[in-house]
Amino acid sequence: MSKKTVERVSKGLSGTIRVPGDKSISHRSVMFGSIANGTTTVEGFLPGEDCLSTISCFQKLGVSIKQNQDTVTIEGNGWDGLTEPAEILDVGNSGTTTRLMLGILATRPFHSVLIGDESIAKRPMSRVTVPLREMGSQIDGRDHGNLTPLSIRGGHTKGIRFQSKVASAQVKSAILLAGLQSEGETSVTEPEKSRDHTERMLEAFGVEVTYDGLTVSVTGGQQLKGRHIVVPGDISSAAFFLVAGAIIPNSKITLTNVGMNPTRTGIIDVMLEMGATLTIENEKDVNNEPVADLTIETSTLKGIEIGGGIIPRLIDEIPIIALLATQASGETIIKDAEELKVKETNRIDTVVSQLKILGANIEATEDGMIIRGGNALHGGETDSFGDHRIGMTMAIAGCITSEPVTVKQSEAIAVSYPTFFEHLKSLRKE
């Protein structure tokens, strides 16, 4: 385990960076290229540990994939090009890999086993395995198929109409992917709209997707066609530097080519409502995904209430939003965020405990947290607990604390942002 110590930024942040490729889109580009017919090339791929786990799994399924830093070439032979793996498929720390692969493997006429790290072993999979069994797939594992390792024997499956209790892109994606190789129509209805990267990319690969309010449907038997994908910058990674630019005095930074998918831009809405000096420029569409350049300046912020339908649009950004709120005047309430309990860590408890180490006035609630802003933070030793977003939140905190902040298990940051500390150093004025 490695430690990283971050010292206060005394002269501000300045400059322009391009954050790494979007993690969600990078995962899907490899998956969809692997089940497509023909060559798929991916530009701007995120070479983080999670996405490399996805490449490794599909290589074990017989797909030819070549990766050179952020460029990936996939030679797909359609659904039938996937072959029974001789090895266990190790998803590492990636919940996206686990749940979406379950949807793909649920229809394949062979046996496979998924396993992950200690964190994955604790994360609930029944939200995916239960509907996939209803479709006809045989899936078993610990806790009646709720926990990894998971054994999948796919085969003939039938479409279902699934009413999801949670707004989860992973659940929705797994069922739609299984639906593409199932008899009849498959639909997923959510309580709120979750990320729609799967639907957008399926359409880019030639699949017909239909929409009716909060319901998304596909018909079985459709084939994907290989294509060229350009991955935009990950707004979840950009969020850390957006917050840094807002709370570190004398700062002005620009983040280029950031993905602006409306199901992901809750962080933008929250920062603007809190009073951030944030501008959006050069908006355009790339591969059915909107992108833009974002410029953030040091801002005077006020506390707000965050809850309801916006939560699925910023669920991964809540750790860094909590830090943002410590520097706002007044109280910020985050609610309706129970989903945080089943991330890489229980992010409600972890965010609260680690920010308290630094002197934040913050308390956990059953479905979120309450942050009372306006108090200066001091240094201390914190721990990512193997959660990349907690690690980056603590590192950004170190930029404003009176004494240095040490982040234990800082290697977790490489899961989504391998160049995080390089970018932070490059923006420092001193």
C-alpha positions as a Markdown table, in Angstrom:
| # | Residue | x | y | z |
|---|---|---|---|---|
| 1 | Met | 0.0 | 0.0 | 0.0 |
| 2 | Ser | 1.3 | 3.4 | -0.9 |
| 3 | Lys | 0.8 | 6.8 | 0.8 |
| 4 | Lys | 0.7 | 10.2 | -0.9 |
| 5 | Thr | 1.0 | 13.5 | 1.0 |
| 6 | Val | -0.5 | 16.7 | -0.5 |
| 7 | Glu | 0.4 | 20.2 | 0.7 |
| 8 | Arg | -1.6 | 23.4 | 0.7 |
| 9 | Val | -1.6 | 25.3 | -2.6 |
| 10 | Ser | -0.5 | 28.7 | -1.7 |
| 11 | Lys | -0.6 | 30.6 | -5.1 |
| 12 | Gly | -3.6 | 29.0 | -6.7 |
| 13 | Leu | -4.1 | 26.7 | -9.7 |
| 14 | Ser | -3.8 | 27.8 | -13.3 |
| 15 | Gly | -3.7 | 26.2 | -16.7 |
| 16 | Thr | -5.4 | 23.7 | -19.0 |
| 17 | Ile | -5.7 | 20.0 | -18.8 |
| 18 | Arg | -7.5 | 17.2 | -20.6 |
| 19 | Val | -8.9 | 14.7 | -18.1 |
| 20 | Pro | -8.7 | 11.0 | -18.9 |
| 21 | Gly | -11.3 | 9.3 | -21.1 |
| 22 | Asp | -14.7 | 8.5 | -19.6 |
| 23 | Lys | -14.6 | 5.3 | -17.6 |
| 24 | Ser | -18.2 | 4.3 | -18.4 |
| 25 | Ile | -17.8 | 4.9 | -22.1 |
| 26 | Ser | -14.4 | 3.2 | -22.2 |
| 27 | His | -15.8 | 0.0 | -20.6 |
| 28 | Arg | -18.7 | 0.0 | -23.1 |
| 29 | Ser | -16.6 | 0.6 | -26.2 |
| 30 | Val | -14.6 | -2.6 | -25.4 |
| 31 | Met | -17.6 | -4.6 | -24.6 |
| 32 | Phe | -19.7 | -3.5 | -27.6 |
| 33 | Gly | -16.7 | -3.8 | -29.9 |
| 34 | Ser | -16.2 | -7.4 | -28.7 |
| 35 | Ile | -19.8 | -8.4 | -29.5 |
| 36 | Ala | -19.9 | -6.5 | -32.8 |
| 37 | Asn | -19.1 | -7.7 | -36.3 |
| 38 | Gly | -16.0 | -6.1 | -37.7 |
| 39 | Thr | -13.2 | -3.8 | -36.4 |
| 40 | Thr | -13.8 | -1.3 | -33.7 |
| 41 | Thr | -11.2 | 1.3 | -32.9 |
| 42 | Val | -11.3 | 3.3 | -29.7 |
| 43 | Glu | -9.5 | 6.7 | -29.3 |
| 44 | Gly | -9.2 | 8.3 | -25.9 |
| 45 | Phe | -9.7 | 5.0 | -24.0 |
| 46 | Leu | -9.1 | 5.2 | -20.2 |
| 47 | Pro | -6.1 | 2.9 | -19.4 |
| 48 | Gly | -7.1 | 2.7 | -15.8 |
| 49 | Glu | -7.2 | -0.6 | -13.9 |
| 50 | Asp | -11.0 | -1.1 | -14.1 |
| 51 | Cys | -11.1 | -0.7 | -17.9 |
| 52 | Leu | -8.0 | -2.9 | -18.3 |
| 53 | Ser | -10.0 | -5.6 | -16.4 |
| 54 | Thr | -12.7 | -5.4 | -19.1 |
| 55 | Ile | -10.1 | -5.9 | -21.8 |
| 56 | Ser | -8.6 | -8.9 | -20.0 |
| 57 | Cys | -12.0 | -10.6 | -19.6 |
| 58 | Phe | -12.9 | -10.3 | -23.2 |
| 59 | Gln | -9.5 | -11.5 | -24.3 |
| 60 | Lys | -10.1 | -14.6 | -22.2 |
| 61 | Leu | -13.4 | -15.0 | -24.1 |
| 62 | Gly | -11.5 | -15.3 | -27.3 |
| 63 | Val | -11.6 | -11.7 | -28.6 |
| 64 | Ser | -8.6 | -10.2 | -30.3 |
| 65 | Ile | -7.9 | -6.8 | -28.5 |
| 66 | Lys | -4.8 | -4.7 | -28.9 |
| 67 | Gln | -4.2 | -1.8 | -26.6 |
| 68 | Asn | -1.5 | 0.9 | -26.9 |
| 69 | Gln | -2.0 | 3.5 | -24.1 |
| 70 | Asp | -5.3 | 5.2 | -24.9 |
| 71 | Thr | -5.9 | 3.6 | -28.3 |
| 72 | Val | -7.6 | 0.2 | -28.5 |
| 73 | Thr | -8.4 | -2.0 | -31.6 |
| 74 | Ile | -11.0 | -4.8 | -31.2 |
| 75 | Glu | -11.6 | -7.4 | -33.9 |
| 76 | Gly | -15.2 | -8.5 | -33.2 |
| 77 | Asn | -16.9 | -11.6 | -34.6 |
| 78 | Gly | -20.3 | -11.0 | -33.3 |
| 79 | Trp | -22.0 | -12.6 | -30.3 |
| 80 | Asp | -21.0 | -16.1 | -31.5 |
| 81 | Gly | -17.3 | -15.0 | -31.5 |
| 82 | Leu | -17.3 | -15.3 | -27.7 |
| 83 | Thr | -16.0 | -18.7 | -26.6 |
| 84 | Glu | -16.0 | -20.5 | -23.3 |
| 85 | Pro | -13.1 | -19.2 | -21.2 |
| 86 | Ala | -10.5 | -21.6 | -19.9 |
| 87 | Glu | -9.8 | -19.3 | -17.0 |
| 88 | Ile | -11.9 | -17.6 | -14.4 |
| 89 | Leu | -12.8 | -14.0 | -15.5 |
| 90 | Asp | -11.3 | -11.6 | -13.0 |
| 91 | Val | -13.1 | -8.2 | -13.0 |
| 92 | Gly | -10.8 | -6.7 | -10.4 |
| 93 | Asn | -12.5 | -3.7 | -8.7 |
| 94 | Ser | -14.9 | -3.0 | -11.5 |
| 95 | Gly | -18.7 | -3.2 | -10.7 |
| 96 | Thr | -19.4 | -2.1 | -14.3 |
| 97 | Thr | -17.4 | -5.0 | -15.7 |
| 98 | Thr | -19.2 | -7.4 | -13.4 |
| 99 | Arg | -22.7 | -6.4 | -14.0 |
| 100 | Leu | -22.6 | -5.7 | -17.7 |
| 101 | Met | -20.7 | -8.9 | -18.4 |
| 102 | Leu | -23.4 | -10.8 | -16.5 |
| 103 | Gly | -25.9 | -9.5 | -19.1 |
| 104 | Ile | -23.6 | -10.5 | -22.0 |
| 105 | Leu | -22.7 | -14.0 | -20.6 |
| 106 | Ala | -26.4 | -14.7 | -19.6 |
| 107 | Thr | -27.2 | -15.6 | -23.2 |
| 108 | Arg | -24.0 | -17.4 | -24.3 |
| 109 | Pro | -24.2 | -21.2 | -24.6 |
| 110 | Phe | -21.3 | -22.0 | -22.3 |
| 111 | His | -20.1 | -21.8 | -18.7 |
| 112 | Ser | -18.1 | -19.0 | -17.2 |
| 113 | Val | -17.1 | -17.8 | -13.7 |
| 114 | Leu | -16.7 | -14.1 | -12.6 |
| 115 | Ile | -14.6 | -13.1 | -9.6 |
| 116 | Gly | -13.3 | -9.8 | -8.3 |
| 117 | Asp | -11.3 | -8.3 | -5.5 |
| 118 | Glu | -12.3 | -7.9 | -1.9 |
| 119 | Ser | -14.5 | -4.9 | -2.5 |
| 120 | Ile | -16.4 | -6.6 | -5.4 |
| 121 | Ala | -17.0 | -9.6 | -3.2 |
| 122 | Lys | -19.1 | -7.4 | -0.9 |
| 123 | Arg | -21.2 | -5.6 | -3.6 |
| 124 | Pro | -24.8 | -6.8 | -4.3 |
| 125 | Met | -25.3 | -8.5 | -7.6 |
| 126 | Ser | -28.9 | -9.9 | -7.1 |
| 127 | Arg | -30.3 | -6.7 | -8.7 |
| 128 | Val | -28.9 | -8.1 | -11.9 |
| 129 | Thr | -28.8 | -11.8 | -11.4 |
| 130 | Val | -32.5 | -12.1 | -10.4 |
| 131 | Pro | -33.9 | -10.6 | -13.6 |
| 132 | Leu | -31.4 | -12.5 | -15.7 |
| 133 | Arg | -32.5 | -15.7 | -14.1 |
| 134 | Glu | -36.1 | -14.7 | -14.9 |
| 135 | Met | -35.0 | -14.4 | -18.5 |
| 136 | Gly | -33.8 | -18.0 | -18.4 |
| 137 | Ser | -30.1 | -17.8 | -17.5 |
| 138 | Gln | -28.6 | -20.1 | -14.9 |
| 139 | Ile | -26.6 | -18.0 | -12.4 |
| 140 | Asp | -25.3 | -19.1 | -9.0 |
| 141 | Gly | -22.9 | -17.9 | -6.4 |
| 142 | Arg | -22.5 | -17.0 | -2.7 |
| 143 | Asp | -25.7 | -15.8 | -0.9 |
| 144 | His | -27.9 | -17.3 | -3.6 |
| 145 | Gly | -26.2 | -15.6 | -6.5 |
| 146 | Asn | -26.0 | -12.2 | -4.8 |
| 147 | Leu | -22.2 | -12.2 | -4.2 |
| 148 | Thr | -19.1 | -13.2 | -6.3 |
| 149 | Pro | -17.7 | -15.6 | -7.3 |
| 150 | Leu | -20.6 | -16.1 | -9.7 |
| 151 | Ser | -21.1 | -19.1 | -12.0 |
| 152 | Ile | -23.0 | -18.4 | -15.3 |
| 153 | Arg | -24.4 | -21.0 | -17.7 |
| 154 | Gly | -26.1 | -19.1 | -20.5 |
| 155 | Gly | -28.4 | -20.3 | -23.1 |
| 156 | His | -31.9 | -19.6 | -24.6 |
| 157 | Thr | -33.4 | -16.6 | -22.9 |
| 158 | Lys | -36.7 | -14.7 | -23.3 |
| 159 | Gly | -37.3 | -11.0 | -23.1 |
| 160 | Ile | -38.9 | -9.5 | -20.0 |
| 161 | Arg | -40.5 | -6.3 | -18.9 |
| 162 | Phe | -38.5 | -5.3 | -15.9 |
| 163 | Gln | -39.5 | -2.7 | -13.3 |
| 164 | Ser | -36.3 | -1.7 | -11.6 |
| 165 | Lys | -36.4 | -0.5 | -8.0 |
| 166 | Val | -33.2 | 1.5 | -8.4 |
| 167 | Ala | -32.1 | 4.0 | -11.0 |
| 168 | Ser | -29.0 | 2.1 | -12.1 |
| 169 | Ala | -27.3 | 2.2 | -15.4 |
| 170 | Gln | -25.5 | -1.0 | -14.6 |
| 171 | Val | -28.8 | -2.9 | -14.0 |
| 172 | Lys | -30.5 | -1.4 | -17.0 |
| 173 | Ser | -27.5 | -2.1 | -19.3 |
| 174 | Ala | -27.1 | -5.8 | -18.1 |
| 175 | Ile | -30.8 | -6.5 | -18.9 |
| 176 | Leu | -30.7 | -4.7 | -22.3 |
| 177 | Leu | -27.6 | -6.5 | -23.3 |
| 178 | Ala | -29.2 | -9.8 | -22.5 |
| 179 | Gly | -32.3 | -8.7 | -24.3 |
| 180 | Leu | -30.4 | -8.2 | -27.5 |
| 181 | Gln | -29.9 | -12.0 | -27.6 |
| 182 | Ser | -33.2 | -13.0 | -26.2 |
| 183 | Glu | -36.5 | -14.0 | -27.8 |
| 184 | Gly | -38.9 | -11.1 | -28.2 |
| 185 | Glu | -38.7 | -7.6 | -26.7 |
| 186 | Thr | -37.0 | -6.6 | -23.4 |
| 187 | Ser | -37.8 | -3.4 | -21.6 |
| 188 | Val | -36.5 | -1.7 | -18.4 |
| 189 | Thr | -38.4 | 0.9 | -16.5 |
| 190 | Glu | -36.6 | 3.0 | -13.8 |
| 191 | Pro | -37.9 | 5.2 | -11.0 |
| 192 | Glu | -35.6 | 8.0 | -12.3 |
| 193 | Lys | -33.5 | 8.1 | -15.5 |
| 194 | Ser | -30.0 | 6.7 | -15.0 |
| 195 | Arg | -26.9 | 7.2 | -17.2 |
| 196 | Asp | -27.8 | 6.5 | -20.8 |
| 197 | His | -24.3 | 5.7 | -22.2 |
| 198 | Thr | -25.4 | 2.2 | -23.1 |
| 199 | Glu | -28.4 | 3.3 | -25.1 |
| 200 | Arg | -26.4 | 6.0 | -27.0 |
| 201 | Met | -23.6 | 3.7 | -27.8 |
| 202 | Leu | -25.9 | 0.8 | -28.9 |
| 203 | Glu | -27.4 | 3.2 | -31.4 |
| 204 | Ala | -24.0 | 4.2 | -32.6 |
| 205 | Phe | -23.3 | 0.5 | -33.2 |
| 206 | Gly | -26.4 | 0.2 | -35.3 |
| 207 | Val | -28.9 | -1.1 | -32.7 |
| 208 | Glu | -32.5 | 0.1 | -32.7 |
| 209 | Val | -33.5 | 1.3 | -29.2 |
| 210 | Thr | -37.0 | 2.6 | -28.3 |
| 211 | Tyr | -38.0 | 5.0 | -25.5 |
| 212 | Asp | -41.2 | 5.7 | -23.7 |
| 213 | Gly | -40.7 | 8.0 | -20.7 |
| 214 | Leu | -38.6 | 6.1 | -18.2 |
| 215 | Thr | -38.8 | 2.9 | -20.2 |
| 216 | Val | -36.1 | 1.7 | -22.6 |
| 217 | Ser | -36.7 | -1.3 | -24.9 |
| 218 | Val | -34.7 | -3.4 | -27.4 |
| 219 | Thr | -35.8 | -6.3 | -29.6 |
| 220 | Gly | -33.7 | -9.6 | -29.7 |
| 221 | Gly | -31.7 | -10.7 | -32.6 |
| 222 | Gln | -30.0 | -7.4 | -33.5 |
| 223 | Gln | -26.4 | -7.4 | -34.5 |
| 224 | Leu | -23.8 | -4.7 | -33.7 |
| 225 | Lys | -21.5 | -3.3 | -36.4 |
| 226 | Gly | -17.9 | -2.3 | -35.5 |
| 227 | Arg | -17.1 | 1.4 | -35.7 |
| 228 | His | -14.7 | 4.2 | -34.6 |
| 229 | Ile | -15.3 | 5.5 | -31.1 |
| 230 | Val | -13.8 | 8.7 | -29.6 |
| 231 | Val | -14.1 | 8.7 | -25.8 |
| 232 | Pro | -14.7 | 12.1 | -24.2 |
| 233 | Gly | -13.1 | 13.2 | -21.0 |
| 234 | Asp | -14.7 | 11.8 | -17.9 |
| 235 | Ile | -16.9 | 14.4 | -16.0 |
| 236 | Ser | -16.5 | 12.3 | -12.9 |
| 237 | Ser | -12.8 | 12.8 | -13.1 |
| 238 | Ala | -13.2 | 16.5 | -14.1 |
| 239 | Ala | -15.3 | 17.0 | -11.0 |
| 240 | Phe | -12.2 | 16.9 | -8.7 |
| 241 | Phe | -10.5 | 19.7 | -10.6 |
| 242 | Leu | -13.8 | 21.7 | -10.9 |
| 243 | Val | -14.1 | 21.7 | -7.1 |
| 244 | Ala | -10.4 | 22.4 | -6.7 |
| 245 | Gly | -10.6 | 25.4 | -9.0 |
| 246 | Ala | -13.7 | 26.7 | -7.1 |
| 247 | Ile | -12.3 | 26.4 | -3.5 |
| 248 | Ile | -8.5 | 27.1 | -3.9 |
| 249 | Pro | -7.9 | 30.9 | -3.8 |
| 250 | Asn | -6.5 | 32.6 | -6.9 |
| 251 | Ser | -7.4 | 29.8 | -9.3 |
| 252 | Lys | -8.6 | 29.6 | -12.9 |
| 253 | Ile | -8.4 | 26.3 | -14.8 |
| 254 | Thr | -9.8 | 25.0 | -18.0 |
| 255 | Leu | -10.8 | 21.3 | -18.6 |
| 256 | Thr | -11.1 | 20.4 | -22.3 |
| 257 | Asn | -13.3 | 17.9 | -24.1 |
| 258 | Val | -15.3 | 16.9 | -21.1 |
| 259 | Gly | -18.3 | 14.6 | -21.6 |
| 260 | Met | -21.5 | 16.6 | -20.9 |
| 261 | Asn | -24.1 | 13.7 | -21.1 |
| 262 | Pro | -27.2 | 15.2 | -19.4 |
| 263 | Thr | -27.5 | 12.1 | -17.2 |
| 264 | Arg | -24.1 | 12.9 | -15.8 |
| 265 | Thr | -24.0 | 16.7 | -15.4 |
| 266 | Gly | -25.6 | 16.9 | -11.9 |
| 267 | Ile | -22.3 | 18.2 | -10.6 |
| 268 | Ile | -22.5 | 21.2 | -13.0 |
| 269 | Asp | -26.0 | 22.0 | -11.8 |
| 270 | Val | -25.0 | 21.8 | -8.2 |
| 271 | Met | -21.9 | 23.9 | -8.5 |
| 272 | Leu | -23.9 | 26.6 | -10.4 |
| 273 | Glu | -26.6 | 26.6 | -7.8 |
| 274 | Met | -24.0 | 27.0 | -5.1 |
| 275 | Gly | -22.6 | 30.1 | -6.9 |
| 276 | Ala | -19.6 | 28.7 | -8.7 |
| 277 | Thr | -18.0 | 30.8 | -11.4 |
| 278 | Leu | -18.1 | 28.2 | -14.1 |
| 279 | Thr | -18.4 | 28.7 | -17.9 |
| 280 | Ile | -19.2 | 26.1 | -20.6 |
| 281 | Glu | -17.7 | 26.6 | -24.1 |
| 282 | Asn | -17.2 | 24.8 | -27.4 |
| 283 | Glu | -20.1 | 22.5 | -27.1 |
| 284 | Lys | -20.4 | 19.8 | -29.7 |
| 285 | Asp | -21.5 | 16.1 | -30.3 |
| 286 | Val | -19.0 | 13.2 | -30.7 |
| 287 | Asn | -20.3 | 9.7 | -31.3 |
| 288 | Asn | -23.8 | 10.6 | -30.0 |
| 289 | Glu | -22.3 | 12.1 | -26.8 |
| 290 | Pro | -22.2 | 15.8 | -26.0 |
| 291 | Val | -18.8 | 17.3 | -25.0 |
| 292 | Ala | -17.6 | 20.8 | -24.0 |
| 293 | Asp | -14.7 | 22.8 | -22.4 |
| 294 | Leu | -15.2 | 23.9 | -18.8 |
| 295 | Thr | -13.5 | 26.8 | -17.1 |
| 296 | Ile | -13.7 | 27.2 | -13.3 |
| 297 | Glu | -12.5 | 30.1 | -11.2 |
| 298 | Thr | -12.3 | 30.6 | -7.4 |
| 299 | Ser | -15.8 | 31.1 | -6.2 |
| 300 | Thr | -17.9 | 32.3 | -3.3 |
| 301 | Leu | -20.2 | 29.4 | -2.5 |
| 302 | Lys | -23.4 | 28.9 | -0.5 |
| 303 | Gly | -24.9 | 25.7 | 0.9 |
| 304 | Ile | -27.9 | 24.1 | -0.8 |
| 305 | Glu | -30.1 | 21.0 | -0.5 |
| 306 | Ile | -29.3 | 18.1 | -2.9 |
| 307 | Gly | -31.8 | 15.3 | -3.4 |
| 308 | Gly | -34.4 | 13.6 | -5.5 |
| 309 | Gly | -34.1 | 13.2 | -9.2 |
| 310 | Ile | -30.6 | 14.8 | -9.4 |
| 311 | Ile | -29.0 | 12.1 | -7.3 |
| 312 | Pro | -28.5 | 9.5 | -10.1 |
| 313 | Arg | -26.9 | 12.3 | -12.2 |
| 314 | Leu | -24.1 | 12.9 | -9.6 |
| 315 | Ile | -23.9 | 9.8 | -7.4 |
| 316 | Asp | -20.2 | 9.3 | -8.1 |
| 317 | Glu | -19.4 | 13.0 | -7.4 |
| 318 | Ile | -20.9 | 13.1 | -3.9 |
| 319 | Pro | -17.6 | 12.6 | -2.1 |
| 320 | Ile | -16.1 | 15.7 | -3.8 |
| 321 | Ile | -19.3 | 17.7 | -3.5 |
| 322 | Ala | -19.1 | 17.0 | 0.3 |
| 323 | Leu | -15.7 | 18.7 | 0.3 |
| 324 | Leu | -17.0 | 21.6 | -1.8 |
| 325 | Ala | -19.8 | 22.0 | 0.8 |
| 326 | Thr | -17.3 | 22.4 | 3.6 |
| 327 | Gln | -16.1 | 25.6 | 1.9 |
| 328 | Ala | -19.6 | 27.1 | 1.3 |
| 329 | Ser | -21.4 | 29.4 | 3.7 |
| 330 | Gly | -24.3 | 27.8 | 5.5 |
| 331 | Glu | -25.6 | 24.2 | 5.5 |
| 332 | Thr | -25.6 | 21.7 | 2.7 |
| 333 | Ile | -27.9 | 18.7 | 2.9 |
| 334 | Ile | -27.4 | 15.6 | 0.7 |
| 335 | Lys | -30.4 | 13.2 | 0.8 |
| 336 | Asp | -31.9 | 10.3 | -1.2 |
| 337 | Ala | -28.4 | 8.9 | -1.7 |
| 338 | Glu | -28.7 | 5.4 | -0.1 |
| 339 | Glu | -27.0 | 4.0 | -3.2 |
| 340 | Leu | -23.7 | 5.3 | -1.8 |
| 341 | Lys | -23.7 | 2.5 | 0.7 |
| 342 | Val | -23.0 | -0.1 | -2.0 |
| 343 | Lys | -20.2 | 1.6 | -3.9 |
| 344 | Glu | -16.5 | 0.6 | -3.6 |
| 345 | Thr | -17.0 | 1.5 | 0.1 |
| 346 | Asn | -20.0 | 2.7 | 2.1 |
| 347 | Arg | -19.3 | 6.2 | 0.8 |
| 348 | Ile | -21.6 | 7.9 | 3.3 |
| 349 | Asp | -19.7 | 6.6 | 6.3 |
| 350 | Thr | -16.3 | 6.9 | 4.6 |
| 351 | Val | -16.7 | 10.4 | 3.4 |
| 352 | Val | -18.0 | 11.6 | 6.8 |
| 353 | Ser | -15.2 | 9.8 | 8.8 |
| 354 | Gln | -12.4 | 11.0 | 6.6 |
| 355 | Leu | -13.5 | 14.6 | 6.3 |
| 356 | Lys | -14.0 | 14.7 | 10.1 |
| 357 | Ile | -10.3 | 13.8 | 10.5 |
| 358 | Leu | -9.6 | 17.1 | 8.7 |
| 359 | Gly | -11.9 | 19.1 | 11.0 |
| 360 | Ala | -15.1 | 19.2 | 8.8 |
| 361 | Asn | -18.4 | 19.8 | 10.5 |
| 362 | Ile | -20.2 | 16.9 | 8.9 |
| 363 | Glu | -22.6 | 14.2 | 10.0 |
| 364 | Ala | -24.0 | 11.1 | 8.4 |
| 365 | Thr | -27.7 | 10.5 | 7.9 |
| 366 | Glu | -29.5 | 7.4 | 6.8 |
| 367 | Asp | -29.6 | 8.5 | 3.2 |
| 368 | Gly | -26.8 | 11.0 | 2.9 |
| 369 | Met | -25.1 | 13.7 | 5.0 |
| 370 | Ile | -25.3 | 17.2 | 6.5 |
| 371 | Ile | -22.3 | 19.5 | 6.0 |
| 372 | Arg | -22.0 | 22.8 | 7.8 |
| 373 | Gly | -19.6 | 24.9 | 5.9 |
| 374 | Gly | -17.4 | 27.9 | 6.6 |
| 375 | Asn | -14.8 | 26.3 | 8.9 |
| 376 | Ala | -11.2 | 25.9 | 8.0 |
| 377 | Leu | -9.8 | 22.4 | 7.6 |
| 378 | His | -6.6 | 21.2 | 9.1 |
| 379 | Gly | -4.2 | 18.4 | 8.0 |
| 380 | Gly | -4.1 | 14.7 | 9.0 |
| 381 | Glu | -3.7 | 11.2 | 7.8 |
| 382 | Thr | -6.7 | 9.9 | 5.8 |
| 383 | Asp | -7.4 | 6.6 | 4.0 |
| 384 | Ser | -9.0 | 5.9 | 0.7 |
| 385 | Phe | -10.0 | 2.4 | 1.9 |
| 386 | Gly | -9.3 | 1.3 | -1.7 |
| 387 | Asp | -11.9 | 3.7 | -3.1 |
| 388 | His | -10.5 | 5.9 | -5.9 |
| 389 | Arg | -13.0 | 8.7 | -5.4 |
| 390 | Ile | -12.3 | 8.9 | -1.7 |
| 391 | Gly | -8.6 | 9.1 | -2.4 |
| 392 | Met | -8.9 | 11.9 | -4.8 |
| 393 | Thr | -11.3 | 13.8 | -2.5 |
| 394 | Met | -8.7 | 13.7 | 0.3 |
| 395 | Ala | -6.0 | 14.8 | -2.1 |
| 396 | Ile | -7.9 | 17.8 | -3.2 |
| 397 | Ala | -8.7 | 18.6 | 0.5 |
| 398 | Gly | -4.9 | 18.7 | 1.1 |
| 399 | Cys | -4.7 | 21.7 | -1.3 |
| 400 | Ile | -6.7 | 23.9 | 1.2 |
| 401 | Thr | -5.8 | 22.5 | 4.6 |
| 402 | Ser | -3.5 | 24.4 | 7.0 |
| 403 | Glu | -1.2 | 21.3 | 7.3 |
| 404 | Pro | -0.5 | 18.5 | 4.8 |
| 405 | Val | -2.9 | 15.7 | 4.2 |
| 406 | Thr | -1.6 | 12.1 | 3.8 |
| 407 | Val | -3.7 | 9.7 | 1.8 |
| 408 | Lys | -3.2 | 6.0 | 2.6 |
| 409 | Gln | -3.9 | 3.4 | -0.2 |
| 410 | Ser | -3.4 | 6.2 | -2.7 |
| 411 | Glu | -2.8 | 3.6 | -5.4 |
| 412 | Ala | -6.5 | 3.2 | -5.7 |
| 413 | Ile | -6.7 | 6.5 | -7.6 |
| 414 | Ala | -5.2 | 4.7 | -10.6 |
| 415 | Val | -8.5 | 2.9 | -11.1 |
| 416 | Ser | -10.0 | 5.9 | -12.8 |
| 417 | Tyr | -7.3 | 8.6 | -13.0 |
| 418 | Pro | -3.8 | 7.3 | -13.5 |
| 419 | Thr | -2.4 | 10.8 | -14.1 |
| 420 | Phe | -4.2 | 12.6 | -11.3 |
| 421 | Phe | -1.2 | 13.7 | -9.3 |
| 422 | Glu | 0.7 | 14.7 | -12.5 |
| 423 | His | -2.2 | 16.9 | -13.5 |
| 424 | Leu | -2.4 | 18.4 | -10.0 |
| 425 | Lys | 1.3 | 19.2 | -10.0 |
| 426 | Ser | 1.1 | 20.8 | -13.5 |
| 427 | Leu | -1.6 | 23.2 | -12.4 |
| 428 | Arg | 0.1 | 24.5 | -9.3 |
| 429 | Lys | 1.5 | 28.1 | -9.9 |
| 430 | Glu | 4.4 | 27.7 | -7.5 |
